[in-house]
Amino acid sequence: MVKKIVKTAKKAVKKDMHDVVIIGGGPAGLMAACQAGEGGQKVLLIEKNDELGKKLLISGGGRCNLTNANPNHREFVSKFGKKGSFLFSPFSVFGVQDTIKFFNDLGLKTKTEAGFRVFPESDNSADVLNVLVNRATELGVKFMLSTEVASLKADKKGKKITAVILKSGEEIMAQKFILTTGGMSHQETGSTGDGFKWLKEIGHKVAESNPSLVPIKISNPWVSELAGISLDNVGISVWQNKDGGFQKALTKKGRILFTHDGLSGPTILNMSKSIGELLEYGETLLSLDFFAGFGLDQMHEMMKKVFDEHINKKIKNLSFKEVPGKIFALILKQLEIDLEWEINEIRREERFALIEKFKKFEMTVAGLLGYDKAIISSGGLNLDEVDFKTMGSKLYSNLYFAGDILDFDRPSGGFSLQLCWTTGYIAGKN
């Protein structure tokens, strides 16, 4: 369905003078195209891939976490850190409820899940892409796919961009230009930092990009045995080696997912930047607390009761809803407790050791995975060079920006796409 829609708009008349040229066919670019098209502008969108929205299609695990419906506006903006102050004005123009209404009015039904995360009812990101492409096509937006841009042609004295120069050498002129080329995460989707390079060439400042919201690599070889296991409301602590001893540096509680080489999931992704910073200063451990909220006294009482109730069972037949079977078996192996032992054979000190593992299941952090696994990348265009009332450049009067090309950090949970919808809307309207 998606490819069929995209291919119908594969050719655009290159020689025409366009009102607006948009570079980048992701969520920010498509939203900008819809808004500029609604304003009656003659719009051309250039995309280097052979299809639109490649990263949008894989967002939210293919379900597309459209936005985050946290009703507290200040709390929402705070998720973007200190730089979030730049977004008060844009979000007041086109915020979360405006985004939901935009998609609902175009026929996309949405639902809100835990953590205020908003998804299409269909759980299919292709439906989100189809809505955007259909709307843009209805408004007369033209698309050039499989077209790579080499640079922006700038008149620095006149403070204007005069053309987009394609890798073929051809120049495409327009009255105004919107740059929505994204960051550097998931480079297989086309986000390779091209826009950063072009901006530097014309005098804009760009902060160095690094992988952000990225899974963590664990050095313990047994981690691959746990791939696919997910845990909700587990306690997560990060420990930093200081002066020969480990000190707790970070604590969270939330959802995680074991992968073949480490850990992922919303809470791990949101902790990844801080973990990466800790790694720069030495060895870092991560521990899981499967019974977060239970004190040691409660744990001892609970375990004694379980052991008493199942005194003649084999230890391997015990089960705890908080500890998946594979993890329980691994813990027993690490403690050298034979799976065939009966509960009445387990000594007091072994029971205490089991409790300690339940409360502090340790692993060694090897590092962060790269851009190919990152949900977003940090870095980007210096925000002081952007007029957030219009999303326009302060250096060039006819250049605008939207989406991940901007230097914002944000957590997972719909915040990145909302940044795209809001900035794309404002750039397109202006």
One Martini backbone bead per residue (centre of mass of N, CA, C, O) as a GRO file, in nm:
protein
  430
    1MET     BB    1   0.060   0.061  -0.024
    2VAL     BB    2   0.286   0.263   0.015
    3LYS     BB    3   0.443   0.221  -0.253
    4LYS     BB    4   0.208   0.290  -0.440
    5ILE     BB    5   0.175   0.582  -0.350
    6VAL     BB    6   0.466   0.679  -0.403
    7LYS     BB    7   0.492   0.602  -0.714
    8THR     BB    8   0.277   0.812  -0.821
    9ALA     BB    9   0.513   1.046  -0.723
   10LYS     BB   10   0.802   1.013  -0.876
   11LYS     BB   11   0.751   1.264  -1.065
   12ALA     BB   12   0.909   1.577  -1.144
   13VAL     BB   13   0.938   1.905  -1.250
   14LYS     BB   14   1.251   2.043  -1.256
   15LYS     BB   15   1.207   2.330  -1.414
   16ASP     BB   16   1.041   2.434  -1.212
   17MET     BB   17   0.920   2.688  -1.007
   18HIS     BB   18   0.926   2.690  -0.666
   19ASP     BB   19   0.817   2.778  -0.362
   20VAL     BB   20   0.885   2.486  -0.232
   21VAL     BB   21   1.165   2.309  -0.085
   22ILE     BB   22   1.202   1.975   0.033
   23ILE     BB   23   1.440   1.799   0.243
   24GLY     BB   24   1.283   1.521   0.325
   25GLY     BB   25   1.065   1.215   0.376
   26GLY     BB   26   0.964   1.249   0.657
   27PRO     BB   27   0.767   1.363   0.903
   28ALA     BB   28   0.852   1.663   0.879
   29GLY     BB   29   0.834   1.689   0.569
   30LEU     BB   30   0.534   1.602   0.537
   31MET     BB   31   0.410   1.816   0.719
   32ALA     BB   32   0.522   2.059   0.566
   33ALA     BB   33   0.387   1.989   0.296
   34CYS     BB   34   0.095   2.010   0.392
   35GLN     BB   35   0.104   2.309   0.489
   36ALA     BB   36   0.206   2.442   0.228
   37GLY     BB   37  -0.023   2.327   0.051
   38GLU     BB   38  -0.259   2.464   0.207
   39GLY     BB   39  -0.130   2.757   0.121
   40GLY     BB   40  -0.083   2.719  -0.207
   41GLN     BB   41   0.180   2.589  -0.261
   42LYS     BB   42   0.457   2.502  -0.455
   43VAL     BB   43   0.560   2.165  -0.399
   44LEU     BB   44   0.883   2.008  -0.330
   45LEU     BB   45   0.997   1.674  -0.261
   46ILE     BB   46   1.311   1.544  -0.151
   47GLU     BB   47   1.430   1.197  -0.189
   48LYS     BB   48   1.683   0.949  -0.171
   49ASN     BB   49   1.487   0.745  -0.160
   50ASP     BB   50   1.241   0.512  -0.299
   51GLU     BB   51   1.097   0.606  -0.028
   52LEU     BB   52   0.894   0.701   0.218
   53GLY     BB   53   0.929   0.684   0.560
   54LYS     BB   54   1.137   0.464   0.674
   55LYS     BB   55   1.152   0.542   0.980
   56LEU     BB   56   0.851   0.554   1.043
   57LEU     BB   57   0.795   0.244   0.992
   58ILE     BB   58   0.995   0.162   1.256
   59SER     BB   59   0.848   0.299   1.460
   60GLY     BB   60   0.757   0.150   1.743
   61GLY     BB   61   0.797  -0.135   1.610
   62GLY     BB   62   0.575  -0.048   1.371
   63ARG     BB   63   0.348   0.138   1.538
   64CYS     BB   64   0.383   0.432   1.608
   65ASN     BB   65   0.469   0.683   1.826
   66LEU     BB   66   0.323   0.978   1.778
   67THR     BB   67   0.290   1.058   2.093
   68ASN     BB   68   0.244   1.256   2.403
   69ALA     BB   69  -0.042   1.296   2.638
   70ASN     BB   70   0.062   1.489   2.838
   71PRO     BB   71  -0.117   1.742   3.011
   72ASN     BB   72   0.158   1.859   3.106
   73HIS     BB   73   0.327   2.100   2.953
   74ARG     BB   74   0.586   2.138   3.126
   75GLU     BB   75   0.658   1.838   3.146
   76PHE     BB   76   0.689   1.791   2.848
   77VAL     BB   77   0.917   2.001   2.794
   78SER     BB   78   1.123   1.882   3.008
   79LYS     BB   79   1.210   1.633   2.824
   80PHE     BB   80   1.420   1.845   2.665
   81GLY     BB   81   1.535   2.004   2.875
   82LYS     BB   82   1.688   2.306   2.864
   83LYS     BB   83   1.597   2.337   2.550
   84GLY     BB   84   1.280   2.342   2.589
   85SER     BB   85   1.231   2.655   2.585
   86PHE     BB   86   1.214   2.672   2.268
   87LEU     BB   87   0.911   2.509   2.268
   88PHE     BB   88   0.676   2.676   2.379
   89SER     BB   89   0.581   2.817   2.123
   90PRO     BB   90   0.537   2.580   1.922
   91PHE     BB   91   0.339   2.412   2.113
   92SER     BB   92   0.120   2.645   2.119
   93VAL     BB   93   0.052   2.613   1.811
   94PHE     BB   94   0.150   2.283   1.791
   95GLY     BB   95   0.038   2.020   1.958
   96VAL     BB   96  -0.077   1.731   2.068
   97GLN     BB   97  -0.384   1.777   2.008
   98ASP     BB   98  -0.333   1.870   1.717
   99THR     BB   99  -0.215   1.606   1.618
  100ILE     BB  100  -0.452   1.419   1.677
  101LYS     BB  101  -0.657   1.580   1.506
  102PHE     BB  102  -0.517   1.563   1.236
  103PHE     BB  103  -0.539   1.249   1.212
  104ASN     BB  104  -0.840   1.211   1.273
  105ASP     BB  105  -0.948   1.394   1.035
  106LEU     BB  106  -0.792   1.175   0.829
  107GLY     BB  107  -0.886   0.877   0.968
  108LEU     BB  108  -0.702   0.833   1.223
  109LYS     BB  109  -0.700   0.619   1.473
  110THR     BB  110  -0.652   0.644   1.829
  111LYS     BB  111  -0.436   0.556   2.116
  112THR     BB  112  -0.381   0.522   2.473
  113GLU     BB  113  -0.110   0.442   2.670
  114ALA     BB  114   0.125   0.392   2.861
  115GLY     BB  115   0.271   0.697   2.926
  116PHE     BB  116   0.089   0.854   2.700
  117ARG     BB  117   0.101   0.677   2.454
  118VAL     BB  118   0.054   0.721   2.101
  119PHE     BB  119  -0.148   0.527   1.872
  120PRO     BB  120  -0.256   0.351   1.635
  121GLU     BB  121  -0.511   0.127   1.635
  122SER     BB  122  -0.357  -0.069   1.421
  123ASP     BB  123  -0.041  -0.084   1.477
  124ASN     BB  124   0.039   0.088   1.197
  125SER     BB  125   0.268   0.291   1.042
  126ALA     BB  126   0.156   0.293   0.748
  127ASP     BB  127  -0.100   0.463   0.814
  128VAL     BB  128   0.049   0.725   0.871
  129LEU     BB  129   0.191   0.757   0.600
  130ASN     BB  130  -0.062   0.753   0.419
  131VAL     BB  131  -0.191   1.008   0.528
  132LEU     BB  132   0.037   1.204   0.443
  133VAL     BB  133   0.062   1.133   0.140
  134ASN     BB  134  -0.232   1.181   0.060
  135ARG     BB  135  -0.249   1.476   0.148
  136ALA     BB  136  -0.018   1.588  -0.022
  137THR     BB  137  -0.133   1.497  -0.297
  138GLU     BB  138  -0.402   1.655  -0.282
  139LEU     BB  139  -0.220   1.938  -0.261
  140GLY     BB  140   0.016   1.899  -0.498
  141VAL     BB  141   0.253   1.747  -0.418
  142LYS     BB  142   0.582   1.686  -0.513
  143PHE     BB  143   0.801   1.407  -0.606
  144MET     BB  144   1.154   1.316  -0.544
  145LEU     BB  145   1.302   1.022  -0.593
  146SER     BB  146   1.612   0.904  -0.591
  147THR     BB  147   1.744   1.192  -0.475
  148GLU     BB  148   2.051   1.354  -0.451
  149VAL     BB  149   2.205   1.580  -0.247
  150ALA     BB  150   2.495   1.797  -0.229
  151SER     BB  151   2.378   2.106  -0.191
  152LEU     BB  152   2.374   2.447  -0.107
  153LYS     BB  153   2.290   2.752  -0.258
  154ALA     BB  154   2.458   3.052  -0.156
  155ASP     BB  155   2.377   3.397  -0.069
  156LYS     BB  156   2.551   3.566   0.162
  157LYS     BB  157   2.482   3.863   0.102
  158GLY     BB  158   2.160   3.808   0.060
  159LYS     BB  159   2.061   3.583   0.253
  160LYS     BB  160   2.029   3.325   0.043
  161ILE     BB  161   1.874   3.062  -0.110
  162THR     BB  162   1.882   2.952  -0.458
  163ALA     BB  163   1.962   2.631  -0.437
  164VAL     BB  164   1.960   2.294  -0.529
  165ILE     BB  165   2.221   2.055  -0.545
  166LEU     BB  166   2.271   1.789  -0.723
  167LYS     BB  167   2.466   1.513  -0.795
  168SER     BB  168   2.414   1.566  -1.110
  169GLY     BB  169   2.423   1.910  -1.109
  170GLU     BB  170   2.154   1.998  -1.068
  171GLU     BB  171   1.922   2.271  -1.035
  172ILE     BB  172   1.693   2.378  -0.770
  173MET     BB  173   1.447   2.614  -0.751
  174ALA     BB  174   1.334   2.863  -0.500
  175GLN     BB  175   1.196   3.060  -0.257
  176LYS     BB  176   1.193   2.809  -0.052
  177PHE     BB  177   1.348   2.618   0.230
  178ILE     BB  178   1.338   2.280   0.371
  179LEU     BB  179   1.505   2.111   0.640
  180THR     BB  180   1.455   1.728   0.682
  181THR     BB  181   1.720   1.510   0.732
  182GLY     BB  182   1.798   1.467   1.011
  183GLY     BB  183   2.012   1.259   1.152
  184MET     BB  184   2.208   0.937   1.246
  185SER     BB  185   1.993   0.735   1.279
  186HIS     BB  186   1.939   0.478   1.104
  187GLN     BB  187   2.116   0.479   0.822
  188GLU     BB  188   1.942   0.278   0.641
  189THR     BB  189   1.717   0.525   0.602
  190GLY     BB  190   1.923   0.799   0.537
  191SER     BB  191   2.056   0.897   0.814
  192THR     BB  192   2.380   1.069   0.743
  193GLY     BB  193   2.425   1.393   0.788
  194ASP     BB  194   2.395   1.587   0.541
  195GLY     BB  195   2.277   1.851   0.660
  196PHE     BB  196   2.521   1.923   0.836
  197LYS     BB  197   2.719   1.972   0.604
  198TRP     BB  198   2.564   2.200   0.457
  199LEU     BB  199   2.554   2.399   0.696
  200LYS     BB  200   2.856   2.437   0.732
  201GLU     BB  201   2.911   2.548   0.440
  202ILE     BB  202   2.705   2.814   0.510
  203GLY     BB  203   2.770   2.884   0.846
  204HIS     BB  204   2.660   2.690   1.036
  205LYS     BB  205   2.604   2.551   1.348
  206VAL     BB  206   2.725   2.218   1.461
  207ALA     BB  207   2.671   1.965   1.661
  208GLU     BB  208   2.788   1.687   1.755
  209SER     BB  209   2.722   1.356   1.680
  210ASN     BB  210   2.536   1.102   1.868
  211PRO     BB  211   2.427   0.841   2.003
  212SER     BB  212   2.079   0.797   2.100
  213LEU     BB  213   1.881   0.601   2.225
  214VAL     BB  214   2.051   0.321   2.313
  215PRO     BB  215   2.157   0.030   2.335
  216ILE     BB  216   2.313  -0.210   2.549
  217LYS     BB  217   2.621  -0.355   2.603
  218ILE     BB  218   2.706  -0.684   2.712
  219SER     BB  219   2.976  -0.893   2.823
  220ASN     BB  220   2.811  -1.120   2.912
  221PRO     BB  221   2.756  -1.418   2.749
  222TRP     BB  222   2.464  -1.501   2.877
  223VAL     BB  223   2.270  -1.283   2.751
  224SER     BB  224   2.175  -1.444   2.491
  225GLU     BB  225   1.983  -1.645   2.655
  226LEU     BB  226   1.769  -1.382   2.714
  227ALA     BB  227   1.651  -1.327   2.456
  228GLY     BB  228   1.321  -1.162   2.465
  229ILE     BB  229   1.310  -1.066   2.748
  230SER     BB  230   1.064  -0.905   2.948
  231LEU     BB  231   1.037  -0.620   3.183
  232ASP     BB  232   0.840  -0.490   3.443
  233ASN     BB  233   0.917  -0.287   3.697
  234VAL     BB  234   1.224  -0.273   3.710
  235GLY     BB  235   1.515  -0.240   3.871
  236ILE     BB  236   1.776   0.013   3.797
  237SER     BB  237   2.134   0.003   3.827
  238VAL     BB  238   2.426   0.216   3.829
  239TRP     BB  239   2.784   0.149   3.839
  240GLN     BB  240   3.081   0.310   3.962
  241ASN     BB  241   3.423   0.307   3.943
  242LYS     BB  242   3.571   0.404   4.264
  243ASP     BB  243   3.850   0.350   4.421
  244GLY     BB  244   3.787   0.022   4.390
  245GLY     BB  245   3.473   0.095   4.395
  246PHE     BB  246   3.123   0.070   4.388
  247GLN     BB  247   2.892   0.326   4.282
  248LYS     BB  248   2.595   0.467   4.282
  249ALA     BB  249   2.464   0.667   3.991
  250LEU     BB  250   2.187   0.512   3.899
  251THR     BB  251   1.815   0.518   3.908
  252LYS     BB  252   1.549   0.298   3.798
  253LYS     BB  253   1.208   0.232   3.668
  254GLY     BB  254   1.102  -0.038   3.436
  255ARG     BB  255   1.137  -0.123   3.099
  256ILE     BB  256   1.280  -0.425   2.953
  257LEU     BB  257   1.515  -0.575   2.706
  258PHE     BB  258   1.647  -0.856   2.586
  259THR     BB  259   1.928  -0.922   2.392
  260HIS     BB  260   2.191  -1.070   2.228
  261ASP     BB  261   2.393  -0.808   2.353
  262GLY     BB  262   2.165  -0.697   2.574
  263LEU     BB  263   1.989  -0.387   2.626
  264SER     BB  264   1.653  -0.264   2.621
  265GLY     BB  265   1.414  -0.035   2.614
  266PRO     BB  266   1.286   0.250   2.737
  267THR     BB  267   1.464   0.283   2.997
  268ILE     BB  268   1.738   0.226   2.870
  269LEU     BB  269   1.732   0.443   2.652
  270ASN     BB  270   1.700   0.686   2.861
  271MET     BB  271   1.992   0.600   3.003
  272SER     BB  272   2.225   0.588   2.785
  273LYS     BB  273   2.368   0.860   2.803
  274SER     BB  274   2.461   0.834   3.100
  275ILE     BB  275   2.616   0.570   3.061
  276GLY     BB  276   2.818   0.678   2.852
  277GLU     BB  277   2.946   0.884   3.048
  278LEU     BB  278   3.045   0.677   3.263
  279LEU     BB  279   3.236   0.509   3.072
  280GLU     BB  280   3.459   0.735   3.049
  281TYR     BB  281   3.547   0.666   3.376
  282GLY     BB  282   3.486   0.351   3.357
  283GLU     BB  283   3.370   0.098   3.508
  284THR     BB  284   3.042  -0.058   3.443
  285LEU     BB  285   2.745  -0.138   3.613
  286LEU     BB  286   2.447  -0.351   3.607
  287SER     BB  287   2.137  -0.373   3.793
  288LEU     BB  288   1.875  -0.592   3.904
  289ASP     BB  289   1.538  -0.552   4.047
  290PHE     BB  290   1.274  -0.775   4.074
  291PHE     BB  291   1.187  -0.638   4.380
  292ALA     BB  292   1.084  -0.359   4.366
  293GLY     BB  293   0.998  -0.237   4.700
  294PHE     BB  294   1.149  -0.458   4.845
  295GLY     BB  295   1.268  -0.544   5.128
  296LEU     BB  296   1.471  -0.757   5.296
  297ASP     BB  297   1.265  -0.853   5.505
  298GLN     BB  298   1.047  -0.929   5.298
  299MET     BB  299   1.218  -1.132   5.142
  300HIS     BB  300   1.275  -1.333   5.371
  301GLU     BB  301   0.980  -1.393   5.433
  302MET     BB  302   0.894  -1.489   5.153
  303MET     BB  303   1.107  -1.719   5.114
  304LYS     BB  304   1.036  -1.886   5.361
  305LYS     BB  305   0.746  -1.943   5.277
  306VAL     BB  306   0.807  -2.084   5.009
  307PHE     BB  307   0.987  -2.308   5.123
  308ASP     BB  308   0.778  -2.427   5.325
  309GLU     BB  309   0.552  -2.492   5.101
  310HIS     BB  310   0.805  -2.649   4.914
  311ILE     BB  311   1.000  -2.858   5.063
  312ASN     BB  312   0.965  -3.119   4.837
  313LYS     BB  313   1.072  -2.962   4.614
  314LYS     BB  314   1.223  -2.866   4.344
  315ILE     BB  315   1.394  -2.586   4.261
  316LYS     BB  316   1.311  -2.586   3.950
  317ASN     BB  317   0.984  -2.564   4.037
  318LEU     BB  318   1.010  -2.289   4.095
  319SER     BB  319   0.812  -1.973   4.096
  320PHE     BB  320   0.832  -1.629   3.968
  321LYS     BB  321   0.677  -1.363   3.829
  322GLU     BB  322   0.941  -1.168   3.841
  323VAL     BB  323   1.107  -1.440   3.740
  324PRO     BB  324   1.211  -1.578   3.485
  325GLY     BB  325   1.306  -1.897   3.423
  326LYS     BB  326   1.583  -1.839   3.285
  327ILE     BB  327   1.691  -1.658   3.511
  328PHE     BB  328   1.664  -1.856   3.745
  329ALA     BB  329   1.853  -2.073   3.625
  330LEU     BB  330   2.101  -1.886   3.608
  331ILE     BB  331   2.124  -1.822   3.908
  332LEU     BB  332   2.167  -2.112   4.005
  333LYS     BB  333   2.425  -2.153   3.845
  334GLN     BB  334   2.590  -1.916   3.975
  335LEU     BB  335   2.537  -2.061   4.275
  336GLU     BB  336   2.563  -2.373   4.254
  337ILE     BB  337   2.264  -2.485   4.212
  338ASP     BB  338   2.098  -2.760   4.184
  339LEU     BB  339   1.811  -2.836   4.011
  340GLU     BB  340   1.761  -3.121   4.178
  341TRP     BB  341   1.721  -2.996   4.428
  342GLU     BB  342   1.578  -2.974   4.721
  343ILE     BB  343   1.461  -2.748   4.937
  344ASN     BB  344   1.576  -2.908   5.198
  345GLU     BB  345   1.886  -2.864   5.078
  346ILE     BB  346   1.874  -2.568   5.129
  347ARG     BB  347   2.057  -2.335   5.257
  348ARG     BB  348   2.057  -2.043   5.415
  349GLU     BB  349   2.291  -1.905   5.248
  350GLU     BB  350   2.153  -1.973   4.972
  351ARG     BB  351   1.900  -1.810   5.017
  352PHE     BB  352   2.044  -1.539   5.055
  353ALA     BB  353   2.182  -1.539   4.773
  354LEU     BB  354   1.919  -1.537   4.613
  355ILE     BB  355   1.816  -1.268   4.717
  356GLU     BB  356   2.055  -1.099   4.617
  357LYS     BB  357   2.001  -1.160   4.313
  358PHE     BB  358   1.711  -1.044   4.303
  359LYS     BB  359   1.829  -0.747   4.395
  360LYS     BB  360   2.132  -0.812   4.237
  361PHE     BB  361   2.165  -0.833   3.897
  362GLU     BB  362   2.464  -0.862   3.738
  363MET     BB  363   2.641  -0.651   3.492
  364THR     BB  364   2.852  -0.567   3.219
  365VAL     BB  365   2.939  -0.279   3.055
  366ALA     BB  366   3.064  -0.231   2.722
  367GLY     BB  367   2.842  -0.040   2.581
  368LEU     BB  368   2.730   0.125   2.301
  369LEU     BB  369   2.555   0.132   2.043
  370GLY     BB  370   2.502   0.244   1.735
  371TYR     BB  371   2.335   0.412   1.486
  372ASP     BB  372   2.181   0.147   1.389
  373LYS     BB  373   2.031   0.138   1.699
  374ALA     BB  374   1.937   0.415   1.717
  375ILE     BB  375   1.668   0.621   1.763
  376ILE     BB  376   1.860   0.862   1.817
  377SER     BB  377   2.044   1.166   1.780
  378SER     BB  378   2.265   1.380   1.875
  379GLY     BB  379   2.269   1.688   1.792
  380GLY     BB  380   2.309   1.979   1.574
  381LEU     BB  381   2.155   2.255   1.527
  382ASN     BB  382   2.187   2.558   1.639
  383LEU     BB  383   1.933   2.716   1.818
  384ASP     BB  384   2.032   3.024   1.796
  385GLU     BB  385   1.979   2.998   1.458
  386VAL     BB  386   1.665   2.998   1.540
  387ASP     BB  387   1.327   3.079   1.460
  388PHE     BB  388   1.057   2.956   1.652
  389LYS     BB  389   0.815   3.106   1.501
  390THR     BB  390   0.919   2.979   1.196
  391MET     BB  391   1.188   2.797   1.157
  392GLY     BB  392   1.406   3.000   1.086
  393SER     BB  393   1.678   3.138   0.971
  394LYS     BB  394   1.924   3.385   1.082
  395LEU     BB  395   2.101   3.378   0.800
  396TYR     BB  396   1.845   3.289   0.616
  397SER     BB  397   1.537   3.400   0.491
  398ASN     BB  398   1.466   3.101   0.313
  399LEU     BB  399   1.533   2.910   0.569
  400TYR     BB  400   1.427   2.590   0.704
  401PHE     BB  401   1.327   2.383   0.995
  402ALA     BB  402   1.293   2.019   1.083
  403GLY     BB  403   1.343   1.810   1.339
  404ASP     BB  404   1.640   1.615   1.386
  405ILE     BB  405   1.836   1.857   1.302
  406LEU     BB  406   1.793   1.941   1.580
  407ASP     BB  407   1.938   2.022   1.908
  408PHE     BB  408   1.780   1.760   2.064
  409ASP     BB  409   1.687   1.612   2.356
  410ARG     BB  410   1.507   1.292   2.404
  411PRO     BB  411   1.285   1.073   2.482
  412SER     BB  412   1.102   0.820   2.478
  413GLY     BB  413   0.737   0.831   2.388
  414GLY     BB  414   0.681   1.063   2.133
  415PHE     BB  415   0.876   1.320   2.126
  416SER     BB  416   1.013   1.311   1.847
  417LEU     BB  417   0.757   1.327   1.670
  418GLN     BB  418   0.647   1.590   1.786
  419LEU     BB  419   0.878   1.761   1.687
  420CYS     BB  420   0.814   1.710   1.388
  421TRP     BB  421   0.522   1.813   1.375
  422THR     BB  422   0.567   2.099   1.484
  423THR     BB  423   0.803   2.203   1.304
  424GLY     BB  424   0.669   2.128   1.035
  425TYR     BB  425   0.424   2.306   1.059
  426ILE     BB  426   0.567   2.583   1.090
  427ALA     BB  427   0.741   2.573   0.839
  428GLY     BB  428   0.505   2.537   0.636
  429LYS     BB  429   0.340   2.798   0.716
  430ASN     BB  430   0.613   2.993   0.647
   0.00000   0.00000   0.00000
